[in-house]
Amino acid sequence: MSRIGRKIIPVPAGVKIRIENGVLHAEGPKGKVSQILGSNIGVEANDNQLQVTRGNDERDTRARHGLMRALVANAVQGVAQGFTKVLEIVGVGYRAEVKGSDLNLALGYSHPVVFAIPEGITVTVEKNTRITITGADRQRVGQVAAEIRGLRSPDPYKGKGIRYSDEKLKLKVGKAGGK
């Protein structure tokens, strides 16, 4: 049996769990998240705990057992605490600001870049160069962060662009080479 799939998921106070038609609905102070459960995968709720079970021992079901447990745990954690990604903008004249439901970025192009912030995601900007993305759904938070980073990926020579706050860049040597 999967080591990850066997683990019990604690449900914090203030989080409500509903399981209907193979879909787990979690609702808490940070929002709502729905997670589709795979075929032959079930979730049992007992005394503020969730246990992910599988219906059979087929190879495909065993392979998805741990994945489903991790996705359910992320849904529970997301509605209780939320998830955060932090991006930093590096470069002279590069800046960001939030206007309504749009993130306006000046990234060295001849035009400003406007990124529409999806529902359920909150974006804040500190000091014009630090973007904080928060939300209840871990997958959506990571996807939005990746899309924003993709608007101006870090340059391998100077390091200019948008990067994750914990990302370490190894800069390449320029034309002068190894002199």
C-alpha positions as CSV (number, residue, x, y, z in Angstrom):
1,M,0.0,0.0,0.0
2,S,1.1,3.5,-0.7
3,R,3.0,5.1,2.1
4,I,1.7,8.6,1.3
5,G,-1.8,7.3,0.6
6,R,-2.1,5.6,4.0
7,K,-1.5,8.9,5.9
8,I,-4.4,10.4,7.8
9,I,-5.4,14.0,6.8
10,P,-6.3,16.1,9.8
11,V,-9.2,18.5,9.2
12,P,-8.7,21.8,11.1
13,A,-11.6,23.5,12.9
14,G,-13.7,25.7,10.7
15,V,-13.3,23.5,7.6
16,K,-16.3,21.7,6.2
17,I,-15.9,18.7,4.0
18,R,-18.6,17.3,1.7
19,I,-18.2,14.3,-0.6
20,E,-20.7,14.0,-3.5
21,N,-20.6,11.9,-6.7
22,G,-16.9,11.4,-6.6
23,V,-16.1,15.0,-5.9
24,L,-14.7,16.3,-2.6
25,H,-15.8,19.9,-1.7
26,A,-13.8,21.7,1.0
27,E,-15.0,25.0,2.4
28,G,-13.1,27.1,4.9
29,P,-12.1,30.7,5.9
30,K,-9.8,31.1,2.9
31,G,-12.4,29.9,0.3
32,K,-13.8,26.9,-1.5
33,V,-11.9,24.1,-3.4
34,S,-13.4,21.1,-5.2
35,Q,-11.3,18.1,-6.0
36,I,-12.4,15.3,-8.4
37,L,-11.6,11.9,-7.0
38,G,-10.4,9.2,-9.4
39,S,-12.2,6.0,-10.1
40,N,-11.8,3.4,-7.4
41,I,-10.6,6.1,-5.0
42,G,-12.7,7.0,-2.0
43,V,-12.5,9.3,1.0
44,E,-13.8,8.4,4.4
45,A,-14.5,11.1,7.0
46,N,-14.1,10.2,10.7
47,D,-13.9,12.6,13.7
48,N,-12.1,15.6,12.0
49,Q,-9.9,13.2,9.9
50,L,-9.9,12.0,6.3
51,Q,-8.7,8.7,5.1
52,V,-8.1,8.1,1.3
53,T,-8.9,4.5,0.3
54,R,-8.7,2.6,-2.9
55,G,-11.2,0.1,-4.2
56,N,-8.8,-2.5,-5.7
57,D,-5.1,-3.3,-6.1
58,E,-4.8,-2.7,-9.8
59,R,-1.6,-1.0,-11.0
60,D,-3.4,2.2,-12.2
61,T,-5.3,2.6,-8.9
62,R,-2.2,2.0,-6.8
63,A,-0.3,4.6,-8.8
64,R,-3.0,7.3,-8.2
65,H,-3.6,6.5,-4.5
66,G,-0.8,8.7,-3.1
67,L,-1.6,11.4,-5.7
68,M,-5.2,11.6,-4.7
69,R,-4.2,11.8,-1.0
70,A,-1.8,14.7,-1.7
71,L,-4.5,16.6,-3.7
72,V,-7.1,16.1,-1.0
73,A,-4.6,17.3,1.6
74,N,-3.7,20.3,-0.5
75,A,-7.5,21.2,-0.8
76,V,-7.9,21.0,3.0
77,Q,-4.8,23.0,3.7
78,G,-5.7,25.6,1.1
79,V,-9.1,26.4,2.5
80,A,-7.7,26.5,6.0
81,Q,-4.4,28.5,5.5
82,G,-4.1,29.3,1.8
83,F,-1.1,29.1,-0.4
84,T,1.4,31.8,-1.4
85,K,4.0,32.4,-4.1
86,V,6.3,35.4,-4.2
87,L,7.8,36.8,-7.3
88,E,10.6,39.4,-7.6
89,I,11.1,41.7,-10.5
90,V,14.8,42.5,-11.2
91,G,15.8,45.2,-13.7
92,V,16.1,48.9,-14.1
93,G,12.7,50.4,-14.9
94,Y,10.8,47.1,-14.3
95,R,7.8,47.5,-12.1
96,A,4.3,46.3,-11.3
97,E,1.1,47.6,-10.0
98,V,-2.4,46.3,-9.4
99,K,-5.3,48.3,-10.9
100,G,-8.7,46.7,-10.2
101,S,-8.6,43.1,-11.4
102,D,-5.5,43.6,-13.6
103,L,-1.8,43.5,-12.9
104,N,0.0,46.1,-15.0
105,L,3.7,45.4,-15.6
106,A,6.5,47.5,-17.2
107,L,9.0,44.9,-18.3
108,G,11.2,46.7,-20.8
109,Y,9.0,46.2,-23.8
110,S,7.7,49.1,-25.9
111,H,4.3,48.6,-24.3
112,P,2.9,47.9,-20.8
113,V,1.9,44.3,-20.2
114,V,-1.5,43.7,-18.7
115,F,-2.2,40.4,-16.9
116,A,-5.8,39.7,-15.9
117,I,-6.0,38.3,-12.4
118,P,-8.3,35.2,-12.3
119,E,-11.1,34.8,-9.7
120,G,-10.1,33.2,-6.4
121,I,-6.5,34.5,-6.7
122,T,-5.3,37.6,-4.8
123,V,-2.3,39.5,-6.1
124,T,-0.5,42.3,-4.1
125,V,2.5,44.3,-5.0
126,E,5.0,45.7,-2.5
127,K,7.7,48.3,-3.4
128,N,6.8,47.9,-7.1
129,T,9.1,44.9,-7.5
130,R,7.7,42.2,-5.2
131,I,4.5,40.4,-6.3
132,T,2.7,38.2,-3.8
133,I,0.1,35.7,-5.2
134,T,-2.3,34.0,-2.7
135,G,-5.2,31.7,-3.0
136,A,-6.9,28.5,-1.7
137,D,-6.2,26.3,-4.7
138,R,-2.5,25.3,-4.8
139,Q,-2.5,24.4,-8.5
140,R,-4.1,27.7,-9.6
141,V,-1.7,29.8,-7.4
142,G,1.3,28.0,-9.0
143,Q,-0.1,28.3,-12.5
144,V,-0.7,32.1,-12.2
145,A,2.8,32.5,-10.8
146,A,4.3,30.6,-13.7
147,E,2.3,32.6,-16.2
148,I,3.5,35.9,-14.7
149,R,7.1,34.7,-14.6
150,G,6.8,33.6,-18.2
151,L,6.0,37.2,-19.3
152,R,9.7,38.0,-18.7
153,S,11.8,35.0,-17.7
154,P,15.2,35.8,-16.1
155,D,18.0,36.6,-18.5
156,P,20.7,34.0,-18.2
157,Y,23.5,36.6,-18.6
158,K,22.3,39.6,-16.4
159,G,19.6,38.0,-14.3
160,K,17.0,40.6,-15.3
161,G,13.4,39.6,-15.4
162,I,10.8,38.0,-13.1
163,R,11.9,35.2,-10.8
164,Y,10.6,33.3,-7.8
165,S,11.8,34.8,-4.5
166,D,13.6,31.6,-3.5
167,E,15.0,30.9,-7.0
168,K,18.8,30.8,-7.4
169,L,20.1,31.8,-10.8
170,K,23.5,30.7,-12.1
171,L,24.5,33.4,-14.5
172,K,26.4,32.5,-17.7
173,V,29.7,34.0,-18.6
174,G,29.6,36.7,-21.3
175,K,31.7,37.1,-24.5
176,A,34.9,37.6,-22.7
177,G,34.7,34.0,-21.6
178,G,37.2,32.6,-19.3
179,K,39.8,35.4,-19.5
